[in-house]
Amino acid sequence: MLGFRLRVAVVAGSVAVLVAGWSGAVLAASAPAGYEIAKQNACLGCHTLDRKLVGPGFREISAKYKGDGGAQATLEKKVRDGGSGVWGVIPMPSHPRMSDADIHTVVAWVLAGAPTTAK
C-alpha cells in the first residue's frame, strides 16, 4: 500500500511540474516581443506599464504621443541617444548597445499601448 501511495505521489508531482512548466512557456510565448525586449534591456528598472517610476509609464508615453506621426522616429532616437526635459529633470540614459531592430520593436510596442499579451 505504501508503494502504491508513493507512486501516486511521484506521478502527481511530475504532472504538477509539467503543467507549471507548460503554463510558464505559454505565458512567455503570449507576451509581445516589445515587452520581452524591454525586460531584457532593463527598461523595467525605470518604467512600469502604467505609472511613473523613475521615468513615465509606458502607457503614459503611448497616450502622450497618440496621433503623432513622427513619434516612432522621435522615441527611437530618444531610446538610442538618451534625453531629458520632456518628462521632468531626470535624464533617460542612452542605450547604444540595443540594436536598431530591438529599439524599433520596443517603441512600436509602447506606442501600441504596451499590451502584455499578444493579439
Backbone atoms as SQL, in Angstrom:
CREATE TABLE atoms (id INTEGER PRIMARY KEY, chain TEXT, resi INTEGER, resn TEXT, atom TEXT, x REAL, y REAL, z REAL);
INSERT INTO atoms VALUES
  (1, 'A', 1, 'MET', 'N', 0.816, -1.179, 0.000),
  (2, 'A', 1, 'MET', 'CA', 0.000, 0.000, 0.000),
  (3, 'A', 1, 'MET', 'C', 0.873, 1.262, 0.000),
  (4, 'A', 2, 'LEU', 'N', 1.940, 1.282, 0.780),
  (5, 'A', 2, 'LEU', 'CA', 2.838, 2.437, 0.821),
  (6, 'A', 2, 'LEU', 'C', 3.498, 2.642, -0.539),
  (7, 'A', 3, 'GLY', 'N', 3.871, 1.562, -1.216),
  (8, 'A', 3, 'GLY', 'CA', 4.473, 1.664, -2.541),
  (9, 'A', 3, 'GLY', 'C', 3.524, 2.303, -3.536),
  (10, 'A', 4, 'PHE', 'N', 2.259, 1.932, -3.474),
  (11, 'A', 4, 'PHE', 'CA', 1.248, 2.498, -4.376),
  (12, 'A', 4, 'PHE', 'C', 1.089, 3.997, -4.118),
  (13, 'A', 5, 'ARG', 'N', 1.011, 4.375, -2.845),
  (14, 'A', 5, 'ARG', 'CA', 0.859, 5.796, -2.491),
  (15, 'A', 5, 'ARG', 'C', 2.074, 6.597, -2.946),
  (16, 'A', 6, 'LEU', 'N', 3.246, 6.035, -2.798),
  (17, 'A', 6, 'LEU', 'CA', 4.462, 6.703, -3.219),
  (18, 'A', 6, 'LEU', 'C', 4.453, 6.922, -4.729),
  (19, 'A', 7, 'ARG', 'N', 4.047, 5.880, -5.482),
  (20, 'A', 7, 'ARG', 'CA', 3.981, 6.023, -6.947),
  (21, 'A', 7, 'ARG', 'C', 2.956, 7.086, -7.344),
  (22, 'A', 8, 'VAL', 'N', 1.808, 7.119, -6.672),
  (23, 'A', 8, 'VAL', 'CA', 0.785, 8.120, -6.976),
  (24, 'A', 8, 'VAL', 'C', 1.327, 9.519, -6.675),
  (25, 'A', 9, 'ALA', 'N', 2.027, 9.676, -5.567),
  (26, 'A', 9, 'ALA', 'CA', 2.593, 10.975, -5.198),
  (27, 'A', 9, 'ALA', 'C', 3.639, 11.430, -6.216),
  (28, 'A', 10, 'VAL', 'N', 4.473, 10.497, -6.675),
  (29, 'A', 10, 'VAL', 'CA', 5.504, 10.831, -7.655),
  (30, 'A', 10, 'VAL', 'C', 4.856, 11.238, -8.974),
  (31, 'A', 11, 'VAL', 'N', 3.862, 10.501, -9.426),
  (32, 'A', 11, 'VAL', 'CA', 3.172, 10.835, -10.676),
  (33, 'A', 11, 'VAL', 'C', 2.475, 12.193, -10.552),
  (34, 'A', 12, 'ALA', 'N', 1.782, 12.418, -9.448),
  (35, 'A', 12, 'ALA', 'CA', 1.089, 13.692, -9.248),
  (36, 'A', 12, 'ALA', 'C', 2.081, 14.853, -9.237),
  (37, 'A', 13, 'GLY', 'N', 3.197, 14.667, -8.580),
  (38, 'A', 13, 'GLY', 'CA', 4.230, 15.707, -8.541),
  (39, 'A', 13, 'GLY', 'C', 4.802, 15.973, -9.922),
  (40, 'A', 14, 'SER', 'N', 5.031, 14.923, -10.691),
  (41, 'A', 14, 'SER', 'CA', 5.548, 15.083, -12.049),
  (42, 'A', 14, 'SER', 'C', 4.567, 15.836, -12.932),
  (43, 'A', 15, 'VAL', 'N', 3.294, 15.500, -12.814),
  (44, 'A', 15, 'VAL', 'CA', 2.261, 16.190, -13.593),
  (45, 'A', 15, 'VAL', 'C', 2.227, 17.664, -13.212),
  (46, 'A', 16, 'ALA', 'N', 2.320, 17.964, -11.932),
  (47, 'A', 16, 'ALA', 'CA', 2.293, 19.361, -11.482),
  (48, 'A', 16, 'ALA', 'C', 3.475, 20.135, -12.053),
  (49, 'A', 17, 'VAL', 'N', 4.644, 19.532, -12.068),
  (50, 'A', 17, 'VAL', 'CA', 5.830, 20.183, -12.618),
  (51, 'A', 17, 'VAL', 'C', 5.659, 20.420, -14.119),
  (52, 'A', 18, 'LEU', 'N', 5.155, 19.442, -14.826),
  (53, 'A', 18, 'LEU', 'CA', 4.927, 19.596, -16.263),
  (54, 'A', 18, 'LEU', 'C', 3.920, 20.690, -16.568),
  (55, 'A', 19, 'VAL', 'N', 2.834, 20.721, -15.828),
  (56, 'A', 19, 'VAL', 'CA', 1.807, 21.741, -16.047),
  (57, 'A', 19, 'VAL', 'C', 2.363, 23.121, -15.740),
  (58, 'A', 20, 'ALA', 'N', 3.105, 23.250, -14.652),
  (59, 'A', 20, 'ALA', 'CA', 3.682, 24.552, -14.297),
  (60, 'A', 20, 'ALA', 'C', 4.664, 25.014, -15.366),
  (61, 'A', 21, 'GLY', 'N', 5.491, 24.122, -15.853),
  (62, 'A', 21, 'GLY', 'CA', 6.440, 24.467, -16.913),
  (63, 'A', 21, 'GLY', 'C', 5.729, 24.855, -18.191),
  (64, 'A', 22, 'TRP', 'N', 4.695, 24.127, -18.547),
  (65, 'A', 22, 'TRP', 'CA', 3.931, 24.417, -19.760),
  (66, 'A', 22, 'TRP', 'C', 3.232, 25.764, -19.622),
  (67, 'A', 23, 'SER', 'N', 2.657, 26.060, -18.453),
  (68, 'A', 23, 'SER', 'CA', 1.972, 27.337, -18.241),
  (69, 'A', 23, 'SER', 'C', 2.941, 28.494, -18.383),
  (70, 'A', 24, 'GLY', 'N', 4.135, 28.354, -17.822),
  (71, 'A', 24, 'GLY', 'CA', 5.138, 29.407, -17.950),
  (72, 'A', 24, 'GLY', 'C', 5.546, 29.621, -19.394),
  (73, 'A', 25, 'ALA', 'N', 5.671, 28.543, -20.146),
  (74, 'A', 25, 'ALA', 'CA', 6.021, 28.657, -21.561),
  (75, 'A', 25, 'ALA', 'C', 4.917, 29.343, -22.335),
  (76, 'A', 26, 'VAL', 'N', 3.677, 29.036, -22.017),
  (77, 'A', 26, 'VAL', 'CA', 2.554, 29.675, -22.694),
  (78, 'A', 26, 'VAL', 'C', 2.533, 31.163, -22.387),
  (79, 'A', 27, 'LEU', 'N', 2.755, 31.546, -21.128),
  (80, 'A', 27, 'LEU', 'CA', 2.772, 32.961, -20.766),
  (81, 'A', 27, 'LEU', 'C', 3.900, 33.691, -21.481),
  (82, 'A', 28, 'ALA', 'N', 5.084, 33.078, -21.523),
  (83, 'A', 28, 'ALA', 'CA', 6.206, 33.719, -22.204),
  (84, 'A', 28, 'ALA', 'C', 5.928, 33.845, -23.694),
  (85, 'A', 29, 'ALA', 'N', 5.329, 32.829, -24.289),
  (86, 'A', 29, 'ALA', 'CA', 5.041, 32.861, -25.714),
  (87, 'A', 29, 'ALA', 'C', 3.955, 33.873, -26.042),
  (88, 'A', 30, 'SER', 'N', 3.067, 34.173, -25.103),
  (89, 'A', 30, 'SER', 'CA', 1.974, 35.091, -25.385),
  (90, 'A', 30, 'SER', 'C', 2.352, 36.548, -25.137),
  (91, 'A', 31, 'ALA', 'N', 3.468, 36.809, -24.496),
  (92, 'A', 31, 'ALA', 'CA', 3.886, 38.186, -24.250),
  (93, 'A', 31, 'ALA', 'C', 4.453, 38.774, -25.545),
  (94, 'A', 32, 'PRO', 'N', 4.113, 40.027, -25.846),
  (95, 'A', 32, 'PRO', 'CA', 4.627, 40.661, -27.054),
  (96, 'A', 32, 'PRO', 'C', 6.152, 40.781, -27.029),
  (97, 'A', 33, 'ALA', 'N', 6.732, 40.784, -28.201),
  (98, 'A', 33, 'ALA', 'CA', 8.190, 40.867, -28.318),
  (99, 'A', 33, 'ALA', 'C', 8.722, 42.152, -27.678),
  (100, 'A', 34, 'GLY', 'N', 8.010, 43.260, -27.838),
  (101, 'A', 34, 'GLY', 'CA', 8.473, 44.521, -27.253),
  (102, 'A', 34, 'GLY', 'C', 8.606, 44.459, -25.746),
  (103, 'A', 35, 'TYR', 'N', 7.658, 43.795, -25.101),
  (104, 'A', 35, 'TYR', 'CA', 7.708, 43.629, -23.651),
  (105, 'A', 35, 'TYR', 'C', 8.906, 42.769, -23.246),
  (106, 'A', 36, 'GLU', 'N', 9.131, 41.700, -23.969),
  (107, 'A', 36, 'GLU', 'CA', 10.265, 40.815, -23.659),
  (108, 'A', 36, 'GLU', 'C', 11.587, 41.549, -23.845),
  (109, 'A', 37, 'ILE', 'N', 11.710, 42.316, -24.924),
  (110, 'A', 37, 'ILE', 'CA', 12.940, 43.073, -25.162),
  (111, 'A', 37, 'ILE', 'C', 13.123, 44.140, -24.086),
  (112, 'A', 38, 'ALA', 'N', 12.040, 44.797, -23.690),
  (113, 'A', 38, 'ALA', 'CA', 12.121, 45.805, -22.620),
  (114, 'A', 38, 'ALA', 'C', 12.621, 45.170, -21.327),
  (115, 'A', 39, 'LYS', 'N', 12.120, 43.974, -21.010),
  (116, 'A', 39, 'LYS', 'CA', 12.590, 43.276, -19.798),
  (117, 'A', 39, 'LYS', 'C', 14.067, 42.932, -19.909),
  (118, 'A', 40, 'GLN', 'N', 14.489, 42.444, -21.056),
  (119, 'A', 40, 'GLN', 'CA', 15.880, 42.020, -21.246),
  (120, 'A', 40, 'GLN', 'C', 16.862, 43.188, -21.199),
  (121, 'A', 41, 'ASN', 'N', 16.396, 44.389, -21.493),
  (122, 'A', 41, 'ASN', 'CA', 17.275, 45.555, -21.536),
  (123, 'A', 41, 'ASN', 'C', 17.098, 46.478, -20.343),
  (124, 'A', 42, 'ALA', 'N', 16.507, 45.972, -19.280),
  (125, 'A', 42, 'ALA', 'CA', 16.367, 46.680, -18.003),
  (126, 'A', 42, 'ALA', 'C', 15.495, 47.929, -18.079),
  (127, 'A', 43, 'CYS', 'N', 14.651, 48.034, -19.102),
  (128, 'A', 43, 'CYS', 'CA', 13.743, 49.185, -19.207),
  (129, 'A', 43, 'CYS', 'C', 12.794, 49.237, -18.011),
  (130, 'A', 44, 'LEU', 'N', 12.455, 48.049, -17.495),
  (131, 'A', 44, 'LEU', 'CA', 11.506, 47.997, -16.379),
  (132, 'A', 44, 'LEU', 'C', 12.132, 48.434, -15.052),
  (133, 'A', 45, 'GLY', 'N', 13.414, 48.726, -15.067),
  (134, 'A', 45, 'GLY', 'CA', 14.060, 49.289, -13.886),
  (135, 'A', 45, 'GLY', 'C', 13.659, 50.747, -13.664),
  (136, 'A', 46, 'CYS', 'N', 13.273, 51.438, -14.747),
  (137, 'A', 46, 'CYS', 'CA', 12.881, 52.849, -14.655),
  (138, 'A', 46, 'CYS', 'C', 11.436, 53.099, -15.068),
  (139, 'A', 47, 'HIS', 'N', 10.850, 52.186, -15.835),
  (140, 'A', 47, 'HIS', 'CA', 9.485, 52.366, -16.335),
  (141, 'A', 47, 'HIS', 'C', 8.602, 51.209, -15.870),
  (142, 'A', 48, 'THR', 'N', 7.342, 51.515, -15.617),
  (143, 'A', 48, 'THR', 'CA', 6.341, 50.470, -15.395),
  (144, 'A', 48, 'THR', 'C', 5.373, 50.554, -16.566),
  (145, 'A', 49, 'LEU', 'N', 4.393, 49.697, -16.564),
  (146, 'A', 49, 'LEU', 'CA', 3.417, 49.732, -17.641),
  (147, 'A', 49, 'LEU', 'C', 2.528, 50.964, -17.563),
  (148, 'A', 50, 'ASP', 'N', 2.083, 51.334, -16.356),
  (149, 'A', 50, 'ASP', 'CA', 1.012, 52.320, -16.281),
  (150, 'A', 50, 'ASP', 'C', 1.204, 53.468, -15.290),
  (151, 'A', 51, 'ARG', 'N', 2.389, 53.628, -14.734),
  (152, 'A', 51, 'ARG', 'CA', 2.592, 54.749, -13.815),
  (153, 'A', 51, 'ARG', 'C', 4.058, 55.149, -13.789),
  (154, 'A', 52, 'LYS', 'N', 4.310, 56.365, -13.335),
  (155, 'A', 52, 'LYS', 'CA', 5.678, 56.867, -13.245),
  (156, 'A', 52, 'LYS', 'C', 6.445, 56.099, -12.178),
  (157, 'A', 53, 'LEU', 'N', 7.658, 55.734, -12.498),
  (158, 'A', 53, 'LEU', 'CA', 8.584, 55.146, -11.533),
  (159, 'A', 53, 'LEU', 'C', 9.738, 56.141, -11.467),
  (160, 'A', 54, 'VAL', 'N', 10.781, 55.929, -12.226),
  (161, 'A', 54, 'VAL', 'CA', 11.816, 56.947, -12.427),
  (162, 'A', 54, 'VAL', 'C', 11.419, 57.759, -13.657),
  (163, 'A', 55, 'GLY', 'N', 11.056, 57.022, -14.709),
  (164, 'A', 55, 'GLY', 'CA', 10.535, 57.647, -15.919),
  (165, 'A', 55, 'GLY', 'C', 9.043, 57.363, -16.016),
  (166, 'A', 56, 'PRO', 'N', 8.406, 57.897, -17.042),
  (167, 'A', 56, 'PRO', 'CA', 6.962, 57.710, -17.185),
  (168, 'A', 56, 'PRO', 'C', 6.603, 56.261, -17.473),
  (169, 'A', 57, 'GLY', 'N', 5.368, 55.896, -17.172),
  (170, 'A', 57, 'GLY', 'CA', 4.868, 54.578, -17.517),
  (171, 'A', 57, 'GLY', 'C', 4.737, 54.458, -19.028),
  (172, 'A', 58, 'PHE', 'N', 4.896, 53.254, -19.545),
  (173, 'A', 58, 'PHE', 'CA', 4.814, 53.049, -20.990),
  (174, 'A', 58, 'PHE', 'C', 3.465, 53.493, -21.552),
  (175, 'A', 59, 'ARG', 'N', 2.401, 53.260, -20.815),
  (176, 'A', 59, 'ARG', 'CA', 1.076, 53.657, -21.310),
  (177, 'A', 59, 'ARG', 'C', 0.898, 55.176, -21.262),
  (178, 'A', 60, 'GLU', 'N', 1.576, 55.848, -20.342),
  (179, 'A', 60, 'GLU', 'CA', 1.573, 57.314, -20.330),
  (180, 'A', 60, 'GLU', 'C', 2.270, 57.851, -21.583),
  (181, 'A', 61, 'ILE', 'N', 3.357, 57.212, -21.948),
  (182, 'A', 61, 'ILE', 'CA', 4.082, 57.612, -23.163),
  (183, 'A', 61, 'ILE', 'C', 3.190, 57.408, -24.382),
  (184, 'A', 62, 'SER', 'N', 2.535, 56.275, -24.443),
  (185, 'A', 62, 'SER', 'CA', 1.632, 55.975, -25.552),
  (186, 'A', 62, 'SER', 'C', 0.544, 57.044, -25.675),
  (187, 'A', 63, 'ALA', 'N', -0.050, 57.429, -24.551),
  (188, 'A', 63, 'ALA', 'CA', -1.115, 58.433, -24.571),
  (189, 'A', 63, 'ALA', 'C', -0.591, 59.797, -25.024),
  (190, 'A', 64, 'LYS', 'N', 0.585, 60.159, -24.568),
  (191, 'A', 64, 'LYS', 'CA', 1.159, 61.459, -24.916),
  (192, 'A', 64, 'LYS', 'C', 1.418, 61.566, -26.414),
  (193, 'A', 65, 'TYR', 'N', 1.858, 60.493, -27.037),
  (194, 'A', 65, 'TYR', 'CA', 2.239, 60.525, -28.454),
  (195, 'A', 65, 'TYR', 'C', 1.157, 60.002, -29.392),
  (196, 'A', 66, 'LYS', 'N', -0.013, 59.707, -28.863),
  (197, 'A', 66, 'LYS', 'CA', -1.102, 59.198, -29.700),
  (198, 'A', 66, 'LYS', 'C', -1.415, 60.200, -30.819),
  (199, 'A', 67, 'GLY', 'N', -1.461, 59.687, -32.034),
  (200, 'A', 67, 'GLY', 'CA', -1.775, 60.531, -33.183),
  (201, 'A', 67, 'GLY', 'C', -0.590, 61.299, -33.753),
  (202, 'A', 68, 'ASP', 'N', 0.569, 61.180, -33.143),
  (203, 'A', 68, 'ASP', 'CA', 1.774, 61.871, -33.620),
  (204, 'A', 68, 'ASP', 'C', 2.480, 60.977, -34.639),
  (205, 'A', 69, 'GLY', 'N', 2.412, 61.353, -35.900),
  (206, 'A', 69, 'GLY', 'CA', 3.008, 60.542, -36.967),
  (207, 'A', 69, 'GLY', 'C', 4.518, 60.400, -36.877),
  (208, 'A', 70, 'GLY', 'N', 5.187, 61.300, -36.183),
  (209, 'A', 70, 'GLY', 'CA', 6.638, 61.220, -36.046),
  (210, 'A', 70, 'GLY', 'C', 7.103, 60.577, -34.750),
  (211, 'A', 71, 'ALA', 'N', 6.158, 60.089, -33.968),
  (212, 'A', 71, 'ALA', 'CA', 6.504, 59.560, -32.641),
  (213, 'A', 71, 'ALA', 'C', 7.470, 58.376, -32.705),
  (214, 'A', 72, 'GLN', 'N', 7.277, 57.471, -33.644),
  (215, 'A', 72, 'GLN', 'CA', 8.153, 56.285, -33.727),
  (216, 'A', 72, 'GLN', 'C', 9.609, 56.725, -33.871),
  (217, 'A', 73, 'ALA', 'N', 9.889, 57.603, -34.822),
  (218, 'A', 73, 'ALA', 'CA', 11.263, 58.061, -35.051),
  (219, 'A', 73, 'ALA', 'C', 11.784, 58.875, -33.866),
  (220, 'A', 74, 'THR', 'N', 10.949, 59.741, -33.321),
  (221, 'A', 74, 'THR', 'CA', 11.342, 60.574, -32.174),
  (222, 'A', 74, 'THR', 'C', 11.740, 59.712, -30.983),
  (223, 'A', 75, 'LEU', 'N', 10.910, 58.728, -30.669),
  (224, 'A', 75, 'LEU', 'CA', 11.181, 57.893, -29.494),
  (225, 'A', 75, 'LEU', 'C', 12.326, 56.920, -29.727),
  (226, 'A', 76, 'GLU', 'N', 12.480, 56.439, -30.957),
  (227, 'A', 76, 'GLU', 'CA', 13.639, 55.581, -31.242),
  (228, 'A', 76, 'GLU', 'C', 14.928, 56.359, -30.988),
  (229, 'A', 77, 'LYS', 'N', 14.988, 57.605, -31.439),
  (230, 'A', 77, 'LYS', 'CA', 16.175, 58.440, -31.208),
  (231, 'A', 77, 'LYS', 'C', 16.384, 58.670, -29.709),
  (232, 'A', 78, 'LYS', 'N', 15.286, 58.907, -28.983),
  (233, 'A', 78, 'LYS', 'CA', 15.380, 59.144, -27.544),
  (234, 'A', 78, 'LYS', 'C', 15.920, 57.900, -26.814),
  (235, 'A', 79, 'VAL', 'N', 15.458, 56.716, -27.216),
  (236, 'A', 79, 'VAL', 'CA', 15.947, 55.486, -26.585),
  (237, 'A', 79, 'VAL', 'C', 17.432, 55.292, -26.916),
  (238, 'A', 80, 'ARG', 'N', 17.792, 55.488, -28.166),
  (239, 'A', 80, 'ARG', 'CA', 19.177, 55.260, -28.598),
  (240, 'A', 80, 'ARG', 'C', 20.133, 56.263, -27.952),
  (241, 'A', 81, 'ASP', 'N', 19.763, 57.571, -27.990),
  (242, 'A', 81, 'ASP', 'CA', 20.686, 58.631, -27.591),
  (243, 'A', 81, 'ASP', 'C', 20.471, 59.147, -26.173),
  (244, 'A', 82, 'GLY', 'N', 19.334, 58.826, -25.559),
  (245, 'A', 82, 'GLY', 'CA', 19.002, 59.366, -24.256),
  (246, 'A', 82, 'GLY', 'C', 18.382, 60.744, -24.403),
  (247, 'A', 83, 'GLY', 'N', 17.983, 61.328, -23.311),
  (248, 'A', 83, 'GLY', 'CA', 17.395, 62.661, -23.376),
  (249, 'A', 83, 'GLY', 'C', 16.836, 63.079, -22.036),
  (250, 'A', 84, 'SER', 'N', 16.354, 64.310, -21.992),
  (251, 'A', 84, 'SER', 'CA', 15.741, 64.821, -20.764),
  (252, 'A', 84, 'SER', 'C', 14.845, 65.996, -21.108),
  (253, 'A', 85, 'GLY', 'N', 14.044, 66.389, -20.122),
  (254, 'A', 85, 'GLY', 'CA', 13.237, 67.580, -20.257),
  (255, 'A', 85, 'GLY', 'C', 11.796, 67.358, -20.655),
  (256, 'A', 86, 'VAL', 'N', 11.466, 66.240, -21.263),
  (257, 'A', 86, 'VAL', 'CA', 10.093, 66.005, -21.694),
  (258, 'A', 86, 'VAL', 'C', 9.227, 65.568, -20.519),
  (259, 'A', 87, 'TRP', 'N', 9.776, 64.740, -19.632),
  (260, 'A', 87, 'TRP', 'CA', 9.014, 64.171, -18.521),
  (261, 'A', 87, 'TRP', 'C', 9.538, 64.623, -17.161),
  (262, 'A', 88, 'GLY', 'N', 10.434, 65.562, -17.145),
  (263, 'A', 88, 'GLY', 'CA', 10.998, 66.025, -15.888),
  (264, 'A', 88, 'GLY', 'C', 12.502, 66.200, -15.994),
  (265, 'A', 89, 'VAL', 'N', 13.154, 66.364, -14.868),
  (266, 'A', 89, 'VAL', 'CA', 14.581, 66.689, -14.864),
  (267, 'A', 89, 'VAL', 'C', 15.496, 65.462, -14.889),
  (268, 'A', 90, 'ILE', 'N', 14.969, 64.293, -14.567),
  (269, 'A', 90, 'ILE', 'CA', 15.812, 63.098, -14.546),
  (270, 'A', 90, 'ILE', 'C', 16.041, 62.641, -15.984),
  (271, 'A', 91, 'PRO', 'N', 17.309, 62.606, -16.419),
  (272, 'A', 91, 'PRO', 'CA', 17.578, 62.222, -17.804),
  (273, 'A', 91, 'PRO', 'C', 17.414, 60.717, -18.034),
  (274, 'A', 92, 'MET', 'N', 17.011, 60.386, -19.249),
  (275, 'A', 92, 'MET', 'CA', 16.971, 58.980, -19.655),
  (276, 'A', 92, 'MET', 'C', 18.333, 58.669, -20.268),
  (277, 'A', 93, 'PRO', 'N', 18.988, 57.618, -19.790),
  (278, 'A', 93, 'PRO', 'CA', 20.301, 57.284, -20.342),
  (279, 'A', 93, 'PRO', 'C', 20.178, 56.751, -21.772),
  (280, 'A', 94, 'SER', 'N', 21.262, 56.853, -22.497),
  (281, 'A', 94, 'SER', 'CA', 21.294, 56.295, -23.849),
  (282, 'A', 94, 'SER', 'C', 21.402, 54.772, -23.777),
  (283, 'A', 95, 'HIS', 'N', 21.025, 54.129, -24.849),
  (284, 'A', 95, 'HIS', 'CA', 21.076, 52.665, -24.939),
  (285, 'A', 95, 'HIS', 'C', 21.797, 52.262, -26.220),
  (286, 'A', 96, 'PRO', 'N', 23.097, 52.571, -26.307),
  (287, 'A', 96, 'PRO', 'CA', 23.837, 52.317, -27.549),
  (288, 'A', 96, 'PRO', 'C', 24.030, 50.837, -27.871),
  (289, 'A', 97, 'ARG', 'N', 23.862, 49.966, -26.894),
  (290, 'A', 97, 'ARG', 'CA', 24.053, 48.527, -27.149),
  (291, 'A', 97, 'ARG', 'C', 22.795, 47.838, -27.670),
  (292, 'A', 98, 'MET', 'N', 21.653, 48.519, -27.581),
  (293, 'A', 98, 'MET', 'CA', 20.421, 47.940, -28.133),
  (294, 'A', 98, 'MET', 'C', 20.475, 48.048, -29.653),
  (295, 'A', 99, 'SER', 'N', 20.081, 46.983, -30.326),
  (296, 'A', 99, 'SER', 'CA', 20.059, 47.019, -31.790),
  (297, 'A', 99, 'SER', 'C', 18.935, 47.934, -32.271),
  (298, 'A', 100, 'ASP', 'N', 19.087, 48.439, -33.478),
  (299, 'A', 100, 'ASP', 'CA', 18.038, 49.272, -34.064),
  (300, 'A', 100, 'ASP', 'C', 16.721, 48.507, -34.153),
  (301, 'A', 101, 'ALA', 'N', 16.813, 47.224, -34.481),
  (302, 'A', 101, 'ALA', 'CA', 15.596, 46.394, -34.583),
  (303, 'A', 101, 'ALA', 'C', 14.906, 46.264, -33.226),
  (304, 'A', 102, 'ASP', 'N', 15.681, 46.053, -32.159),
  (305, 'A', 102, 'ASP', 'CA', 15.092, 45.936, -30.819),
  (306, 'A', 102, 'ASP', 'C', 14.473, 47.262, -30.382),
  (307, 'A', 103, 'ILE', 'N', 15.156, 48.366, -30.661),
  (308, 'A', 103, 'ILE', 'CA', 14.613, 49.679, -30.303),
  (309, 'A', 103, 'ILE', 'C', 13.307, 49.911, -31.056),
  (310, 'A', 104, 'HIS', 'N', 13.289, 49.604, -32.332),
  (311, 'A', 104, 'HIS', 'CA', 12.079, 49.772, -33.138),
  (312, 'A', 104, 'HIS', 'C', 10.922, 48.953, -32.552),
  (313, 'A', 105, 'THR', 'N', 11.204, 47.706, -32.188),
  (314, 'A', 105, 'THR', 'CA', 10.170, 46.825, -31.646),
  (315, 'A', 105, 'THR', 'C', 9.631, 47.339, -30.316),
  (316, 'A', 106, 'VAL', 'N', 10.511, 47.774, -29.425),
  (317, 'A', 106, 'VAL', 'CA', 10.075, 48.286, -28.115),
  (318, 'A', 106, 'VAL', 'C', 9.240, 49.546, -28.290),
  (319, 'A', 107, 'VAL', 'N', 9.693, 50.465, -29.114),
  (320, 'A', 107, 'VAL', 'CA', 8.958, 51.721, -29.306),
  (321, 'A', 107, 'VAL', 'C', 7.587, 51.441, -29.938),
  (322, 'A', 108, 'ALA', 'N', 7.537, 50.561, -30.913),
  (323, 'A', 108, 'ALA', 'CA', 6.245, 50.218, -31.531),
  (324, 'A', 108, 'ALA', 'C', 5.307, 49.610, -30.491),
  (325, 'A', 109, 'TRP', 'N', 5.844, 48.785, -29.617),
  (326, 'A', 109, 'TRP', 'CA', 5.049, 48.172, -28.553),
  (327, 'A', 109, 'TRP', 'C', 4.519, 49.241, -27.596),
  (328, 'A', 110, 'VAL', 'N', 5.373, 50.172, -27.207),
  (329, 'A', 110, 'VAL', 'CA', 4.950, 51.254, -26.310),
  (330, 'A', 110, 'VAL', 'C', 3.846, 52.074, -26.975),
  (331, 'A', 111, 'LEU', 'N', 4.050, 52.453, -28.229),
  (332, 'A', 111, 'LEU', 'CA', 3.052, 53.280, -28.924),
  (333, 'A', 111, 'LEU', 'C', 1.735, 52.541, -29.148),
  (334, 'A', 112, 'ALA', 'N', 1.797, 51.210, -29.135),
  (335, 'A', 112, 'ALA', 'CA', 0.562, 50.410, -29.266),
  (336, 'A', 112, 'ALA', 'C', -0.171, 50.300, -27.931),
  (337, 'A', 113, 'GLY', 'N', 0.341, 50.938, -26.889),
  (338, 'A', 113, 'GLY', 'CA', -0.318, 50.915, -25.593),
  (339, 'A', 113, 'GLY', 'C', 0.292, 49.934, -24.621),
  (340, 'A', 114, 'ALA', 'N', 1.449, 49.376, -24.960),
  (341, 'A', 114, 'ALA', 'CA', 2.184, 48.445, -24.086),
  (342, 'A', 114, 'ALA', 'C', 1.335, 47.260, -23.633),
  (343, 'A', 115, 'PRO', 'N', 0.764, 46.527, -24.598),
  (344, 'A', 115, 'PRO', 'CA', -0.019, 45.348, -24.199),
  (345, 'A', 115, 'PRO', 'C', 0.891, 44.268, -23.614),
  (346, 'A', 116, 'THR', 'N', 0.358, 43.489, -22.677),
  (347, 'A', 116, 'THR', 'CA', 1.158, 42.431, -22.066),
  (348, 'A', 116, 'THR', 'C', 0.836, 41.052, -22.626),
  (349, 'A', 117, 'THR', 'N', -0.118, 40.974, -23.523),
  (350, 'A', 117, 'THR', 'CA', -0.402, 39.712, -24.207),
  (351, 'A', 117, 'THR', 'C', -0.444, 39.965, -25.711),
  (352, 'A', 118, 'ALA', 'N', -0.026, 38.959, -26.461),
  (353, 'A', 118, 'ALA', 'CA', -0.044, 39.076, -27.916),
  (354, 'A', 118, 'ALA', 'C', -1.486, 39.037, -28.410),
  (355, 'A', 119, 'LYS', 'N', -1.722, 39.731, -29.490),
  (356, 'A', 119, 'LYS', 'CA', -3.073, 39.741, -30.059),
  (357, 'A', 119, 'LYS', 'C', -3.258, 38.607, -31.025);
